[in-house]
């Protein structure tokens, strides 16, 4: 039976959970996640976990915060004046906004507080600082062309 290797395009079903068991994402009931092994388009440890797996195999993959989305960075939290944001932006805690950095990159920020005329934005990834566990099932393998 074929086993997944670096260079193969694979499809997996996954369920991601936080350390306390809270589920933060799943592909169950949807299309499986597809990626090419070795291209680092998803978390590298998760990507490499399928190497050696055959179709139908399952694995539990634990990823420490440092190997996932990194530690939370306090400097990524900033309070700005309401007037610094477009008037049409709905200021609701939990809403995500896209911001343009000075070097032209797009940054997703989450509103974490609204207080009078100030808004606190968090540029950390929502899973930063979290240890993660993924339950993975290999669904398909398409051999790489080298």
BABA-842614 format. One record per atom (N, C-alpha, C, O, CB): x, z, y; residue in one letter. Coordinates in Angstrom, 2 decimals, decimal comma, always signed. Glycine has a CB too. Layout:
<sites>
x / z / y / code
X / Z / Y / A
...
</sites>
This chain:
<sites>
x / z / y / code
+0,85 / +0,00 / -1,19 / X
+0,00 / +0,00 / +0,00 / X
+0,89 / +0,00 / +1,24 / X
+1,90 / +0,70 / +1,30 / X
-0,96 / +1,23 / +0,00 / X
+0,50 / -0,79 / +2,23 / X
+1,30 / -0,91 / +3,45 / X
+1,31 / +0,39 / +4,24 / X
+0,31 / +1,12 / +4,29 / X
+0,77 / -2,06 / +4,33 / X
+2,45 / +0,66 / +4,85 / X
+2,60 / +1,83 / +5,71 / X
+2,95 / +1,36 / +7,11 / X
+3,66 / +0,36 / +7,29 / X
+3,68 / +2,81 / +5,17 / X
+2,46 / +2,09 / +8,11 / X
+2,73 / +1,73 / +9,50 / X
+4,21 / +1,92 / +9,81 / X
+4,84 / +2,87 / +9,35 / X
+1,87 / +2,58 / +10,46 / X
+4,74 / +0,99 / +10,61 / X
+6,14 / +1,04 / +10,99 / X
+6,26 / +0,67 / +12,48 / X
+5,32 / +0,14 / +13,08 / X
+7,00 / +0,07 / +10,11 / X
+7,42 / +0,97 / +13,05 / X
+7,68 / +0,61 / +14,43 / X
+7,53 / -0,91 / +14,57 / X
+8,06 / -1,66 / +13,76 / X
+9,10 / +1,08 / +14,88 / X
+6,82 / -1,33 / +15,60 / X
+6,58 / -2,75 / +15,83 / X
+5,21 / -3,21 / +15,37 / X
+4,74 / -4,27 / +15,78 / X
+7,62 / -3,56 / +15,14 / X
+4,55 / -2,40 / +14,51 / X
+3,20 / -2,74 / +14,05 / X
+2,18 / -2,39 / +15,13 / X
+2,37 / -1,47 / +15,93 / X
+2,87 / -1,99 / +12,74 / X
+1,10 / -3,14 / +15,15 / X
-0,05 / -2,79 / +15,99 / X
-1,03 / -2,06 / +15,08 / X
-1,44 / -2,58 / +14,04 / X
-0,72 / -4,07 / +16,66 / X
-1,41 / -0,87 / +15,49 / X
-2,27 / -0,04 / +14,65 / X
-3,53 / +0,34 / +15,42 / X
-3,58 / +0,27 / +16,65 / X
-1,53 / +1,23 / +14,17 / X
-4,53 / +0,75 / +14,68 / X
-5,74 / +1,34 / +15,24 / X
-5,93 / +2,70 / +14,59 / X
-5,80 / +2,85 / +13,37 / X
-6,99 / +0,42 / +15,03 / X
-6,24 / +3,69 / +15,42 / X
-6,47 / +5,04 / +14,92 / X
-7,75 / +5,61 / +15,53 / X
-8,13 / +5,27 / +16,65 / X
-5,26 / +5,96 / +15,23 / X
-8,37 / +6,47 / +14,77 / X
-9,39 / +7,34 / +15,35 / X
-8,69 / +8,67 / +15,60 / X
-7,86 / +9,11 / +14,80 / X
-10,67 / +7,49 / +14,40 / X
-9,04 / +9,29 / +16,70 / X
-8,41 / +10,56 / +17,04 / X
-9,43 / +11,52 / +17,64 / X
-10,45 / +11,11 / +18,19 / X
-7,25 / +10,34 / +18,02 / X
-9,12 / +12,79 / +17,52 / X
-9,82 / +13,83 / +18,24 / X
-8,75 / +14,73 / +18,82 / X
-7,88 / +15,21 / +18,08 / X
-10,84 / +14,64 / +17,32 / X
-8,79 / +14,95 / +20,13 / X
-7,80 / +15,79 / +20,80 / X
-8,41 / +17,12 / +21,17 / X
-9,52 / +17,19 / +21,69 / X
-7,26 / +15,09 / +22,04 / X
-7,65 / +18,20 / +20,90 / X
-8,13 / +19,55 / +21,21 / X
-7,05 / +20,34 / +21,94 / X
-5,85 / +20,12 / +21,75 / X
-8,55 / +20,28 / +19,93 / X
-7,52 / +21,26 / +22,77 / X
-6,63 / +22,20 / +23,43 / X
-6,30 / +23,33 / +22,46 / X
-6,89 / +23,42 / +21,38 / X
-7,27 / +22,76 / +24,73 / X
-5,36 / +24,17 / +22,86 / X
-4,92 / +25,28 / +22,01 / X
-6,08 / +26,19 / +21,61 / X
-6,07 / +26,75 / +20,51 / X
-3,85 / +26,08 / +22,73 / X
-7,07 / +26,35 / +22,50 / X
-8,21 / +27,23 / +22,19 / X
-9,30 / +26,54 / +21,37 / X
-10,34 / +27,13 / +21,11 / X
-8,81 / +27,76 / +23,47 / X
-9,06 / +25,28 / +20,97 / X
-10,01 / +24,55 / +20,15 / X
-10,97 / +23,67 / +20,92 / X
-11,74 / +22,93 / +20,32 / X
-10,78 / +25,50 / +19,34 / X
-10,94 / +23,74 / +22,25 / X
-11,81 / +22,91 / +23,08 / X
-11,44 / +21,44 / +22,92 / X
-10,29 / +21,06 / +23,09 / X
-11,71 / +23,33 / +24,56 / X
-12,43 / +20,61 / +22,58 / X
-12,20 / +19,18 / +22,43 / X
-12,16 / +18,52 / +23,80 / X
-13,07 / +18,72 / +24,62 / X
-13,29 / +18,52 / +21,53 / X
-11,12 / +17,72 / +24,06 / X
-11,01 / +17,03 / +25,35 / X
-11,16 / +15,53 / +25,23 / X
-11,27 / +14,84 / +26,25 / X
-9,69 / +17,35 / +26,00 / X
-11,17 / +15,01 / +24,03 / X
-11,33 / +13,57 / +23,88 / X
-11,41 / +13,17 / +22,42 / X
-10,84 / +13,83 / +21,55 / X
-10,19 / +12,85 / +24,54 / X
-12,13 / +12,08 / +22,16 / X
-12,23 / +11,55 / +20,81 / X
-12,58 / +10,07 / +20,86 / X
-13,18 / +9,59 / +21,82 / X
-13,28 / +12,34 / +19,99 / X
-12,19 / +9,36 / +19,81 / X
-12,58 / +7,96 / +19,67 / X
-13,69 / +7,83 / +18,64 / X
-14,20 / +6,74 / +18,42 / X
-11,37 / +7,09 / +19,28 / X
-14,06 / +8,93 / +18,00 / X
-15,12 / +8,89 / +16,98 / X
-16,41 / +8,40 / +17,64 / X
-16,77 / +8,84 / +18,73 / X
-15,33 / +10,29 / +16,32 / X
-17,10 / +7,50 / +16,96 / X
-18,33 / +6,94 / +17,52 / X
-18,06 / +5,82 / +18,50 / X
-18,99 / +5,27 / +19,10 / X
-19,13 / +8,03 / +18,19 / X
-16,79 / +5,47 / +18,68 / X
-16,40 / +4,39 / +19,59 / X
-15,40 / +3,50 / +18,87 / X
-15,12 / +3,67 / +17,68 / X
-15,78 / +4,96 / +20,92 / X
-14,87 / +2,54 / +19,61 / X
-13,82 / +1,70 / +19,05 / X
-12,57 / +2,56 / +18,85 / X
-12,30 / +3,44 / +19,67 / X
-13,51 / +0,48 / +19,98 / X
-11,81 / +2,31 / +17,78 / X
-10,57 / +3,08 / +17,61 / X
-9,55 / +2,73 / +18,69 / X
-9,62 / +1,67 / +19,32 / X
-9,97 / +2,81 / +16,22 / X
-8,63 / +3,63 / +18,90 / X
-7,53 / +3,42 / +19,84 / X
-6,53 / +2,47 / +19,20 / X
-6,13 / +2,68 / +18,05 / X
-6,85 / +4,77 / +20,24 / X
-6,13 / +1,43 / +19,92 / X
-5,16 / +0,46 / +19,41 / X
-3,89 / +0,52 / +20,25 / X
-3,95 / +0,59 / +21,47 / X
-5,75 / -0,97 / +19,43 / X
-2,75 / +0,49 / +19,58 / X
-1,46 / +0,47 / +20,27 / X
-0,40 / -0,10 / +19,36 / X
-0,55 / -0,15 / +18,14 / X
-1,07 / +1,90 / +20,74 / X
+0,69 / -0,54 / +19,98 / X
+1,84 / -1,05 / +19,22 / X
+2,85 / +0,08 / +19,10 / X
+3,30 / +0,64 / +20,11 / X
+2,48 / -2,33 / +19,92 / X
+3,19 / +0,42 / +17,88 / X
+4,09 / +1,54 / +17,62 / X
+5,48 / +1,22 / +18,18 / X
+6,06 / +0,18 / +17,88 / X
+4,18 / +1,83 / +16,09 / X
+5,99 / +2,13 / +19,01 / X
+7,31 / +1,98 / +19,58 / X
+7,32 / +1,52 / +21,03 / X
+8,38 / +1,47 / +21,65 / X
+8,09 / +1,02 / +18,77 / X
+6,15 / +1,18 / +21,58 / X
+6,09 / +0,72 / +22,97 / X
+5,83 / +1,86 / +23,96 / X
+5,86 / +1,64 / +25,17 / X
+5,01 / -0,32 / +23,12 / X
+5,58 / +3,06 / +23,45 / X
+5,32 / +4,24 / +24,29 / X
+4,20 / +4,01 / +25,29 / X
+4,32 / +4,37 / +26,46 / X
+6,58 / +4,63 / +25,03 / X
+3,10 / +3,42 / +24,82 / X
+1,94 / +3,23 / +25,68 / X
+1,00 / +4,43 / +25,63 / X
+0,12 / +4,57 / +26,47 / X
+1,19 / +1,96 / +25,29 / X
+1,19 / +5,30 / +24,64 / X
+0,49 / +6,58 / +24,56 / X
+1,56 / +7,66 / +24,42 / X
+2,75 / +7,34 / +24,45 / X
-0,55 / +6,62 / +23,35 / X
+1,17 / +8,90 / +24,27 / X
+2,16 / +9,98 / +24,13 / X
+3,11 / +9,64 / +22,97 / X
+2,65 / +9,40 / +21,85 / X
+1,46 / +11,35 / +23,88 / X
+4,42 / +9,61 / +23,23 / X
+5,37 / +9,16 / +22,20 / X
+5,26 / +9,91 / +20,88 / X
+5,33 / +9,28 / +19,82 / X
+6,76 / +9,31 / +22,72 / X
+5,09 / +11,21 / +20,90 / X
+5,01 / +11,96 / +19,64 / X
+3,76 / +11,57 / +18,86 / X
+3,79 / +11,49 / +17,63 / X
+5,01 / +13,48 / +19,91 / X
+2,66 / +11,34 / +19,57 / X
+1,43 / +10,90 / +18,92 / X
+1,63 / +9,50 / +18,35 / X
+1,22 / +9,21 / +17,22 / X
+0,23 / +10,93 / +19,91 / X
+2,24 / +8,64 / +19,13 / X
+2,48 / +7,26 / +18,69 / X
+3,33 / +7,22 / +17,42 / X
+3,01 / +6,50 / +16,48 / X
+3,17 / +6,47 / +19,81 / X
+4,38 / +7,99 / +17,40 / X
+5,30 / +7,95 / +16,26 / X
+4,74 / +8,68 / +15,03 / X
+5,27 / +8,54 / +13,93 / X
+6,63 / +8,56 / +16,64 / X
+3,67 / +9,46 / +15,22 / X
+3,10 / +10,21 / +14,10 / X
+2,51 / +9,29 / +13,04 / X
+2,35 / +9,71 / +11,89 / X
+2,04 / +11,16 / +14,59 / X
+2,18 / +8,05 / +13,38 / X
+1,58 / +7,14 / +12,40 / X
+2,62 / +6,45 / +11,52 / X
+2,26 / +5,87 / +10,50 / X
+0,74 / +6,11 / +13,11 / X
+3,89 / +6,50 / +11,91 / X
+4,93 / +5,85 / +11,11 / X
+4,93 / +6,46 / +9,70 / X
+5,05 / +7,67 / +9,54 / X
+6,33 / +5,99 / +11,78 / X
+4,81 / +5,60 / +8,71 / X
+4,79 / +6,04 / +7,32 / X
+3,39 / +6,31 / +6,78 / X
+3,22 / +6,55 / +5,58 / X
+5,61 / +7,28 / +7,17 / X
+2,39 / +6,26 / +7,65 / X
+1,01 / +6,47 / +7,20 / X
+0,44 / +5,17 / +6,66 / X
+0,80 / +4,08 / +7,11 / X
+0,14 / +7,00 / +8,36 / X
-0,47 / +5,28 / +5,68 / X
-1,21 / +4,15 / +5,14 / X
-2,64 / +4,23 / +5,67 / X
-3,08 / +5,28 / +6,13 / X
-1,18 / +4,13 / +3,56 / X
-3,35 / +3,11 / +5,60 / X
-4,74 / +3,08 / +6,06 / X
-5,53 / +4,16 / +5,33 / X
-5,47 / +4,28 / +4,11 / X
-5,38 / +1,67 / +5,82 / X
-6,28 / +4,94 / +6,11 / X
-7,08 / +6,03 / +5,55 / X
-6,39 / +7,38 / +5,60 / X
-7,03 / +8,41 / +5,46 / X
-7,45 / +5,71 / +4,14 / X
-5,05 / +7,38 / +5,79 / X
-4,32 / +8,64 / +5,89 / X
-4,72 / +9,37 / +7,17 / X
-5,08 / +8,75 / +8,17 / X
-2,79 / +8,41 / +5,85 / X
-4,65 / +10,70 / +7,11 / X
-4,93 / +11,52 / +8,28 / X
-3,75 / +12,44 / +8,53 / X
-2,97 / +12,74 / +7,63 / X
-6,24 / +12,34 / +8,09 / X
-3,64 / +12,89 / +9,78 / X
-2,56 / +13,81 / +10,13 / X
-3,03 / +14,69 / +11,28 / X
-3,89 / +14,29 / +12,08 / X
-1,27 / +13,04 / +10,52 / X
-2,47 / +15,86 / +11,36 / X
-2,68 / +16,75 / +12,50 / X
-1,36 / +16,77 / +13,26 / X
-0,31 / +17,09 / +12,69 / X
-3,13 / +18,21 / +12,04 / X
-1,41 / +16,44 / +14,55 / X
-0,20 / +16,31 / +15,35 / X
-0,26 / +17,31 / +16,50 / X
-1,15 / +17,25 / +17,35 / X
-0,04 / +14,86 / +15,89 / X
+0,69 / +18,24 / +16,52 / X
+0,75 / +19,21 / +17,60 / X
+1,77 / +18,73 / +18,62 / X
+2,89 / +18,36 / +18,28 / X
+1,13 / +20,63 / +17,06 / X
+1,36 / +18,75 / +19,89 / X
+2,22 / +18,28 / +20,97 / X
+2,31 / +19,38 / +22,03 / X
+1,31 / +19,72 / +22,66 / X
+1,69 / +16,94 / +21,58 / X
+3,50 / +19,91 / +22,21 / X
+3,73 / +20,93 / +23,22 / X
+3,55 / +20,30 / +24,60 / X
+3,77 / +19,10 / +24,78 / X
+5,13 / +21,57 / +23,07 / X
+3,17 / +21,12 / +25,57 / X
+2,95 / +20,62 / +26,94 / X
+4,13 / +19,79 / +27,44 / X
+3,94 / +18,76 / +28,08 / X
+2,69 / +21,79 / +27,89 / X
+5,34 / +20,24 / +27,16 / X
+6,54 / +19,53 / +27,64 / X
+6,64 / +18,12 / +27,06 / X
+7,22 / +17,24 / +27,69 / X
+7,79 / +20,33 / +27,28 / X
+6,09 / +17,91 / +25,86 / X
+6,13 / +16,60 / +25,21 / X
+4,85 / +15,80 / +25,46 / X
+4,74 / +14,64 / +25,05 / X
+6,34 / +16,77 / +23,71 / X
+3,88 / +16,42 / +26,15 / X
+2,61 / +15,76 / +26,43 / X
+2,59 / +15,30 / +27,88 / X
+3,22 / +14,31 / +28,23 / X
+1,43 / +16,70 / +26,15 / X
+1,85 / +16,02 / +28,70 / X
+1,71 / +15,64 / +30,10 / X
+2,55 / +16,51 / +31,02 / X
+2,37 / +16,51 / +32,24 / X
+0,25 / +15,73 / +30,51 / X
+3,49 / +17,27 / +30,43 / X
+4,43 / +18,06 / +31,21 / X
+3,81 / +19,35 / +31,74 / X
+2,62 / +19,60 / +31,57 / X
+4,95 / +17,25 / +32,36 / X
+4,64 / +20,16 / +32,38 / X
+4,13 / +21,41 / +32,94 / X
+3,32 / +21,13 / +34,21 / X
+3,48 / +20,09 / +34,85 / X
+5,31 / +22,38 / +33,25 / X
+2,45 / +22,07 / +34,55 / X
+1,74 / +21,96 / +35,83 / X
+2,76 / +22,12 / +36,94 / X
+3,65 / +22,97 / +36,85 / X
+0,60 / +23,02 / +35,96 / X
+2,64 / +21,32 / +37,97 / X
+3,56 / +21,37 / +39,09 / X
+2,81 / +21,85 / +40,33 / X
+1,97 / +21,13 / +40,87 / X
+4,21 / +19,97 / +39,34 / X
+3,11 / +23,07 / +40,79 / X
+2,39 / +23,63 / +41,94 / X
+2,48 / +22,74 / +43,18 / X
+1,55 / +22,72 / +43,99 / X
+2,93 / +25,00 / +42,26 / X
+3,58 / +22,02 / +43,34 / X
+3,73 / +21,16 / +44,52 / X
+2,80 / +19,95 / +44,49 / X
+2,67 / +19,24 / +45,49 / X
+5,18 / +20,68 / +44,63 / X
+2,14 / +19,71 / +43,35 / X
+1,19 / +18,61 / +43,26 / X
-0,20 / +19,01 / +43,75 / X
-1,12 / +18,19 / +43,77 / X
+1,10 / +18,12 / +41,82 / X
-0,36 / +20,27 / +44,14 / X
-1,61 / +20,76 / +44,70 / X
-1,45 / +20,83 / +46,21 / X
-0,51 / +21,45 / +46,72 / X
-2,02 / +22,15 / +44,10 / X
-2,38 / +20,20 / +46,93 / X
-2,26 / +20,14 / +48,39 / X
-3,63 / +20,31 / +49,03 / X
-4,63 / +19,78 / +48,56 / X
-1,62 / +18,80 / +48,84 / X
-3,66 / +21,07 / +50,12 / X
-4,88 / +21,22 / +50,90 / X
-4,78 / +20,33 / +52,13 / X
-3,79 / +20,35 / +52,86 / X
-5,11 / +22,72 / +51,31 / X
-5,83 / +19,53 / +52,35 / X
-5,86 / +18,58 / +53,47 / X
-7,11 / +18,81 / +54,29 / X
-8,08 / +19,40 / +53,81 / X
-5,80 / +17,11 / +52,96 / X
-7,09 / +18,34 / +55,53 / X
-8,27 / +18,40 / +56,37 / X
-9,29 / +17,39 / +55,86 / X
-8,93 / +16,31 / +55,41 / X
-7,92 / +18,12 / +57,86 / X
-10,56 / +17,74 / +55,93 / X
-11,64 / +16,86 / +55,53 / X
-11,52 / +15,51 / +56,25 / X
-11,83 / +14,46 / +55,68 / X
-13,01 / +17,50 / +55,84 / X
-11,07 / +15,55 / +57,48 / X
-10,95 / +14,33 / +58,27 / X
-9,90 / +13,37 / +57,73 / X
-9,87 / +12,20 / +58,12 / X
-10,62 / +14,69 / +59,71 / X
-9,02 / +13,84 / +56,82 / X
-8,00 / +12,97 / +56,23 / X
-8,57 / +12,09 / +55,13 / X
-7,91 / +11,16 / +54,66 / X
-6,86 / +13,82 / +55,68 / X
-9,81 / +12,39 / +54,71 / X
-10,44 / +11,62 / +53,64 / X
-11,54 / +10,74 / +54,23 / X
-12,15 / +11,10 / +55,23 / X
-11,02 / +12,55 / +52,55 / X
-11,78 / +9,58 / +53,61 / X
-12,86 / +8,72 / +54,10 / X
-14,20 / +9,46 / +54,12 / X
-14,48 / +10,25 / +53,21 / X
-12,97 / +7,44 / +53,23 / X
-15,00 / +9,23 / +55,13 / X
-16,26 / +9,94 / +55,31 / X
-17,22 / +9,75 / +54,13 / X
-18,02 / +10,64 / +53,85 / X
-16,94 / +9,47 / +56,59 / X
-17,13 / +8,60 / +53,44 / X
-18,06 / +8,34 / +52,35 / X
-17,70 / +9,05 / +51,05 / X
-18,48 / +9,02 / +50,09 / X
-18,12 / +6,86 / +52,10 / X
-16,54 / +9,70 / +50,99 / X
-16,12 / +10,39 / +49,78 / X
-16,97 / +11,64 / +49,59 / X
-17,07 / +12,49 / +50,48 / X
-14,61 / +10,76 / +49,84 / X
-17,59 / +11,74 / +48,41 / X
-18,41 / +12,91 / +48,08 / X
-17,49 / +14,05 / +47,65 / X
-16,77 / +13,93 / +46,66 / X
-19,46 / +12,57 / +46,96 / X
-17,53 / +15,13 / +48,39 / X
-16,63 / +16,26 / +48,14 / X
-17,26 / +17,24 / +47,16 / X
-17,91 / +18,21 / +47,56 / X
-16,28 / +16,97 / +49,45 / X
-17,06 / +16,96 / +45,87 / X
-17,59 / +17,80 / +44,82 / X
-16,42 / +18,21 / +43,93 / X
-15,65 / +17,37 / +43,47 / X
-18,70 / +17,06 / +44,00 / X
-16,30 / +19,52 / +43,70 / X
-15,24 / +20,03 / +42,83 / X
-15,33 / +19,33 / +41,48 / X
-16,40 / +19,26 / +40,88 / X
-15,33 / +21,57 / +42,66 / X
-14,21 / +18,81 / +41,00 / X
-14,15 / +18,09 / +39,73 / X
-14,12 / +16,58 / +39,90 / X
-13,67 / +15,87 / +39,00 / X
-15,31 / +18,47 / +38,88 / X
-14,59 / +16,08 / +41,04 / X
-14,52 / +14,63 / +41,29 / X
-13,07 / +14,19 / +41,40 / X
-12,22 / +14,92 / +41,90 / X
-15,31 / +14,25 / +42,58 / X
-12,81 / +12,98 / +40,92 / X
-11,46 / +12,43 / +41,02 / X
-11,45 / +11,32 / +42,05 / X
-12,40 / +10,55 / +42,19 / X
-10,97 / +11,90 / +39,65 / X
-10,36 / +11,26 / +42,78 / X
-10,15 / +10,25 / +43,82 / X
-8,85 / +9,53 / +43,53 / X
-7,95 / +10,07 / +42,89 / X
-10,13 / +10,89 / +45,23 / X
-8,74 / +8,30 / +44,01 / X
-7,48 / +7,58 / +43,94 / X
-6,84 / +7,61 / +45,31 / X
-7,49 / +7,35 / +46,33 / X
-7,68 / +6,12 / +43,44 / X
-5,56 / +7,92 / +45,33 / X
-4,81 / +7,95 / +46,58 / X
-3,61 / +7,03 / +46,43 / X
-3,10 / +6,83 / +45,33 / X
-4,36 / +9,40 / +46,95 / X
-3,16 / +6,49 / +47,53 / X
-1,99 / +5,62 / +47,55 / X
-0,80 / +6,44 / +48,05 / X
-0,87 / +7,05 / +49,12 / X
-2,22 / +4,35 / +48,46 / X
+0,29 / +6,47 / +47,28 / X
+1,49 / +7,19 / +47,71 / X
+2,25 / +6,33 / +48,71 / X
+1,98 / +5,14 / +48,85 / X
+2,39 / +7,55 / +46,50 / X
+3,19 / +6,94 / +49,41 / X
+3,96 / +6,20 / +50,41 / X
+4,76 / +5,06 / +49,81 / X
+5,05 / +4,07 / +50,49 / X
+4,89 / +7,15 / +51,14 / X
+5,12 / +5,19 / +48,52 / X
+5,88 / +4,11 / +47,88 / X
+4,99 / +3,08 / +47,18 / X
+5,47 / +2,23 / +46,43 / X
+6,86 / +4,69 / +46,89 / X
+3,65 / +3,17 / +47,43 / X
+2,74 / +2,15 / +46,94 / X
+2,12 / +2,41 / +45,58 / X
+1,36 / +1,57 / +45,10 / X
+3,44 / +0,89 / +46,89 / X
+2,42 / +3,52 / +44,95 / X
+1,83 / +3,83 / +43,65 / X
+0,44 / +4,44 / +43,83 / X
+0,15 / +5,07 / +44,85 / X
+2,74 / +4,80 / +42,87 / X
-0,41 / +4,24 / +42,84 / X
-1,73 / +4,85 / +42,86 / X
-1,66 / +6,18 / +42,14 / X
-1,10 / +6,28 / +41,04 / X
-2,79 / +3,92 / +42,21 / X
-2,23 / +7,20 / +42,76 / X
-2,22 / +8,55 / +42,22 / X
-3,67 / +9,01 / +42,10 / X
-4,44 / +8,88 / +43,04 / X
-1,39 / +9,52 / +43,10 / X
-4,03 / +9,55 / +40,94 / X
-5,36 / +10,11 / +40,77 / X
-5,26 / +11,61 / +41,08 / X
-4,41 / +12,31 / +40,53 / X
-5,92 / +9,85 / +39,32 / X
-6,14 / +12,08 / +41,95 / X
-6,18 / +13,50 / +42,30 / X
-7,58 / +14,02 / +42,01 / X
-8,56 / +13,28 / +42,06 / X
-5,79 / +13,73 / +43,81 / X
-7,65 / +15,30 / +41,71 / X
-8,92 / +15,96 / +41,42 / X
-9,23 / +16,95 / +42,52 / X
-8,36 / +17,72 / +42,93 / X
-8,89 / +16,66 / +40,04 / X
-10,45 / +16,94 / +43,01 / X
-10,87 / +17,94 / +44,00 / X
-11,03 / +19,26 / +43,26 / X
-11,83 / +19,36 / +42,33 / X
-12,20 / +17,51 / +44,73 / X
-10,28 / +20,29 / +43,69 / X
-10,39 / +21,58 / +43,02 / X
-11,01 / +22,65 / +43,92 / X
-11,39 / +23,72 / +43,44 / X
-9,02 / +22,04 / +42,56 / X
-11,13 / +22,37 / +45,22 / X
-11,80 / +23,31 / +46,11 / X
-12,22 / +22,60 / +47,39 / X
-11,54 / +21,70 / +47,87 / X
-10,87 / +24,51 / +46,45 / X
-13,37 / +23,02 / +47,92 / X
-13,86 / +22,53 / +49,20 / X
-14,24 / +23,77 / +50,00 / X
-15,09 / +24,55 / +49,58 / X
-15,09 / +21,53 / +49,04 / X
-13,59 / +23,93 / +51,16 / X
-13,80 / +25,13 / +51,95 / X
-13,91 / +24,74 / +53,42 / X
-12,90 / +24,52 / +54,09 / X
-12,65 / +26,17 / +51,74 / X
-15,15 / +24,65 / +53,91 / X
-15,34 / +24,28 / +55,31 / X
-14,78 / +22,90 / +55,60 / X
-15,27 / +21,91 / +55,06 / X
-14,69 / +25,30 / +56,23 / X
-13,77 / +22,84 / +56,44 / X
-13,17 / +21,57 / +56,82 / X
-11,90 / +21,24 / +56,03 / X
-11,18 / +20,31 / +56,38 / X
-12,86 / +21,59 / +58,28 / X
-11,61 / +22,01 / +54,96 / X
-10,43 / +21,71 / +54,15 / X
-10,83 / +21,39 / +52,71 / X
-11,83 / +21,89 / +52,19 / X
-9,43 / +22,88 / +54,19 / X
-10,01 / +20,55 / +52,09 / X
-10,24 / +20,12 / +50,71 / X
-8,92 / +20,29 / +49,97 / X
-7,87 / +19,86 / +50,45 / X
-10,75 / +18,64 / +50,64 / X
-8,97 / +20,92 / +48,79 / X
-7,76 / +21,10 / +47,99 / X
-7,78 / +20,08 / +46,86 / X
-8,73 / +20,00 / +46,09 / X
-7,66 / +22,55 / +47,43 / X
-6,70 / +19,31 / +46,78 / X
-6,54 / +18,23 / +45,80 / X
-5,42 / +18,56 / +44,83 / X
-4,38 / +19,10 / +45,22 / X
-6,26 / +16,88 / +46,51 / X
-5,64 / +18,24 / +43,56 / X
-4,65 / +18,51 / +42,52 / X
-4,20 / +17,18 / +41,93 / X
-5,00 / +16,46 / +41,34 / X
-5,22 / +19,45 / +41,42 / X
-2,90 / +16,86 / +42,09 / X
-2,34 / +15,62 / +41,56 / X
-1,79 / +15,76 / +40,16 / X
-1,27 / +14,78 / +39,61 / X
-1,26 / +15,14 / +42,47 / X
-1,88 / +16,95 / +39,56 / X
-1,44 / +17,12 / +38,18 / X
-2,39 / +16,38 / +37,24 / X
-3,58 / +16,25 / +37,53 / X
-1,37 / +18,62 / +37,80 / X
-1,87 / +15,89 / +36,13 / X
-2,74 / +15,33 / +35,10 / X
-3,64 / +16,47 / +34,62 / X
-3,17 / +17,60 / +34,51 / X
-1,92 / +14,69 / +33,91 / X
-4,91 / +16,21 / +34,33 / X
-5,81 / +17,29 / +33,89 / X
-5,30 / +18,04 / +32,65 / X
-5,69 / +19,19 / +32,44 / X
-7,16 / +16,72 / +33,59 / X
-4,46 / +17,42 / +31,85 / X
-3,94 / +18,09 / +30,65 / X
-2,52 / +18,62 / +30,83 / X
-1,90 / +19,07 / +29,87 / X
-3,97 / +17,13 / +29,47 / X
-2,00 / +18,57 / +32,06 / X
-0,66 / +19,11 / +32,32 / X
-0,66 / +20,61 / +32,01 / X
-1,62 / +21,32 / +32,32 / X
-0,23 / +18,86 / +33,81 / X
+0,41 / +21,07 / +31,39 / X
+0,56 / +22,48 / +31,07 / X
-0,16 / +22,91 / +29,80 / X
-0,13 / +24,08 / +29,44 / X
+0,07 / +23,30 / +32,20 / X
-0,80 / +21,97 / +29,13 / X
-1,59 / +22,29 / +27,93 / X
-0,87 / +21,85 / +26,67 / X
-0,33 / +20,74 / +26,60 / X
-2,97 / +21,64 / +28,00 / X
-0,86 / +22,72 / +25,66 / X
-0,43 / +22,33 / +24,32 / X
-1,62 / +21,64 / +23,67 / X
-2,75 / +22,11 / +23,77 / X
+0,06 / +23,58 / +23,46 / X
-1,37 / +20,51 / +23,01 / X
-2,44 / +19,67 / +22,48 / X
-2,32 / +19,50 / +20,97 / X
-1,22 / +19,54 / +20,42 / X
-2,42 / +18,29 / +23,16 / X
-3,46 / +19,33 / +20,32 / X
-3,48 / +18,99 / +18,90 / X
-4,38 / +17,77 / +18,73 / X
-5,50 / +17,73 / +19,23 / X
-4,00 / +20,19 / +18,02 / X
-3,87 / +16,78 / +18,03 / X
-4,63 / +15,57 / +17,74 / X
-4,83 / +15,45 / +16,24 / X
-3,89 / +15,57 / +15,46 / X
-3,91 / +14,30 / +18,31 / X
-6,08 / +15,22 / +15,84 / X
-6,39 / +14,87 / +14,46 / X
-6,47 / +13,35 / +14,46 / X
-7,27 / +12,77 / +15,20 / X
-7,74 / +15,55 / +13,93 / X
-5,66 / +12,70 / +13,65 / X
-5,51 / +11,25 / +13,67 / X
-5,83 / +10,67 / +12,30 / X
-5,41 / +11,21 / +11,28 / X
-4,09 / +10,85 / +14,11 / X
-6,59 / +9,56 / +12,28 / X
-6,84 / +8,81 / +11,05 / X
-6,42 / +7,37 / +11,30 / X
-6,90 / +6,74 / +12,24 / X
-8,35 / +8,89 / +10,62 / X
-5,53 / +6,85 / +10,47 / X
-5,09 / +5,45 / +10,60 / X
-6,18 / +4,54 / +10,03 / X
-6,57 / +4,66 / +8,87 / X
-3,72 / +5,22 / +9,86 / X
-6,66 / +3,62 / +10,89 / X
-7,77 / +2,74 / +10,54 / X
-7,29 / +1,36 / +10,13 / X
-7,82 / +0,77 / +9,18 / X
-8,73 / +2,62 / +11,72 / X
-6,27 / +0,83 / +10,83 / X
-5,77 / -0,51 / +10,49 / X
-4,32 / -0,66 / +10,91 / X
-3,82 / +0,03 / +11,79 / X
-6,64 / -1,60 / +11,16 / X
-3,65 / -1,60 / +10,23 / X
-2,25 / -1,94 / +10,53 / X
-2,15 / -3,46 / +10,59 / X
-2,59 / -4,16 / +9,68 / X
-1,26 / -1,34 / +9,45 / X
-1,56 / -3,97 / +11,67 / X
-1,21 / -5,38 / +11,76 / X
+0,30 / -5,42 / +11,89 / X
+0,86 / -4,96 / +12,88 / X
-1,94 / -6,11 / +12,97 / X
+0,96 / -5,97 / +10,88 / X
+2,42 / -5,97 / +10,87 / X
+2,99 / -6,64 / +12,11 / X
+2,49 / -7,67 / +12,57 / X
+2,93 / -6,66 / +9,61 / X
+4,04 / -6,04 / +12,63 / X
+4,73 / -6,59 / +13,80 / X
+5,50 / -7,84 / +13,43 / X
+5,77 / -8,12 / +12,26 / X
+5,67 / -5,56 / +14,40 / X
+5,85 / -8,59 / +14,46 / X
+6,58 / -9,84 / +14,22 / X
+8,06 / -9,66 / +14,49 / X
+8,83 / -10,62 / +14,54 / X
+6,03 / -10,97 / +15,09 / X
+8,45 / -8,39 / +14,66 / X
+9,86 / -8,12 / +14,80 / X
+10,25 / -8,01 / +16,17 / X
+11,43 / -7,79 / +16,47 / X
+10,66 / -9,13 / +14,17 / X
</sites>
